[in-house]
Amino acid sequence: MSLYVLEGLRPWVIQRVSAVYIVVFILYAVFCFYSADTIAYESWKNWLYNPFNTTVVGIFVIALLFHAWIGMRDVVLDYVHNIMLRIFILAMLLGALIGSGLWVFRILLLSAVG
């Protein structure tokens, strides 16, 4: 598998679509924040554990991870010329993004159970 799997128009489209979804989600979250009756842990926990909100947060995380991966990957590919250092940095970045994603999905899945 090559580091250049996402080339050309595909990563550009993914990054633009994910950016639009990220903005729409942030506007939705801000609207929910300002229209909430109370700002307390229990009310936001109930908000997050609503199946619709859990789903849109999950999609938001996926969009954010793809957006971050494509952006950081392009920066590394453009500015890190040593191939071994490039592979190391991309592996660390991928590990951090996958770990962060798994952590969020653990929280979201535990919310569905509990």
C-alpha positions in Angstrom: 0.0 0.0 0.0 1.4 3.3 -1.0 1.5 6.6 0.9 0.0 8.1 -2.2 -3.4 6.3 -2.2 -5.3 9.5 -2.1 -4.1 11.5 -5.1 -5.5 14.1 -7.4 -9.1 15.2 -7.1 -10.3 12.6 -4.6 -8.5 14.1 -1.5 -9.5 17.6 -2.6 -13.2 16.6 -2.7 -13.0 14.7 0.6 -11.4 17.7 2.3 -14.0 20.2 0.9 -17.0 17.9 1.7 -15.6 17.3 5.2 -15.0 21.0 5.8 -18.6 21.8 4.9 -19.9 19.1 7.2 -17.6 20.3 10.0 -19.0 23.9 9.6 -22.6 22.7 9.5 -22.1 20.5 12.6 -20.5 23.4 14.5 -23.4 25.7 13.6 -25.8 23.0 14.8 -23.9 22.5 18.1 -23.7 26.3 18.7 -27.5 26.5 18.1 -28.1 23.7 20.5 -25.9 25.3 23.1 -27.7 28.7 22.9 -31.1 27.2 22.8 -30.6 24.9 25.8 -32.5 25.6 28.9 -29.6 24.7 31.2 -25.9 24.4 30.7 -25.1 21.4 32.9 -23.3 18.1 32.6 -26.5 16.1 32.8 -28.3 18.1 30.1 -25.4 17.8 27.7 -25.0 14.1 28.5 -28.6 13.6 27.5 -28.1 15.7 24.4 -25.1 13.6 23.3 -26.9 10.3 24.1 -29.8 11.1 21.9 -29.4 8.7 18.9 -29.5 11.5 16.3 -26.9 13.5 18.1 -24.7 10.5 18.7 -24.8 9.8 14.9 -24.0 13.4 13.8 -21.2 13.6 16.3 -19.8 10.3 15.0 -20.0 11.6 11.4 -18.4 14.8 12.6 -15.4 12.9 14.1 -15.0 10.9 10.9 -15.1 14.0 8.8 -12.6 15.7 11.2 -10.2 12.8 11.1 -10.3 12.6 7.3 -9.9 16.4 7.0 -6.9 16.4 9.4 -5.3 13.4 7.8 -5.4 14.8 4.2 -4.2 18.2 5.3 -1.3 17.0 7.5 -0.4 14.3 4.9 -0.1 17.0 2.2 2.1 19.2 4.4 4.4 16.2 5.3 4.6 15.1 1.6 5.4 18.7 0.5 8.0 19.6 3.2 9.6 16.4 4.5 11.9 15.1 1.8 13.7 12.3 3.7 11.6 9.2 2.9 12.2 7.4 6.2 11.4 10.5 8.2 8.3 11.1 6.1 7.1 7.5 6.8 7.8 7.9 10.5 5.9 11.2 10.7 3.0 9.9 8.7 2.9 6.7 10.9 2.9 8.8 14.1 0.2 11.0 12.7 -1.9 8.1 11.6 -1.5 6.5 15.0 -2.6 9.6 16.8 -5.6 10.1 14.6 -6.7 6.5 14.8 -6.2 6.5 18.6 -8.2 9.7 18.9 -11.0 8.4 16.7 -11.2 5.1 18.7 -11.3 7.1 22.0 -14.3 9.2 20.7 -16.1 6.1 19.4 -15.6 4.3 22.7 -17.3 7.2 24.4 -20.1 7.3 21.9 -20.7 3.5 22.0 -20.6 3.6 25.8 -23.2 6.3 25.7 -25.5 4.1 23.6 -25.1 1.2 26.1 -25.3 3.3 29.3 
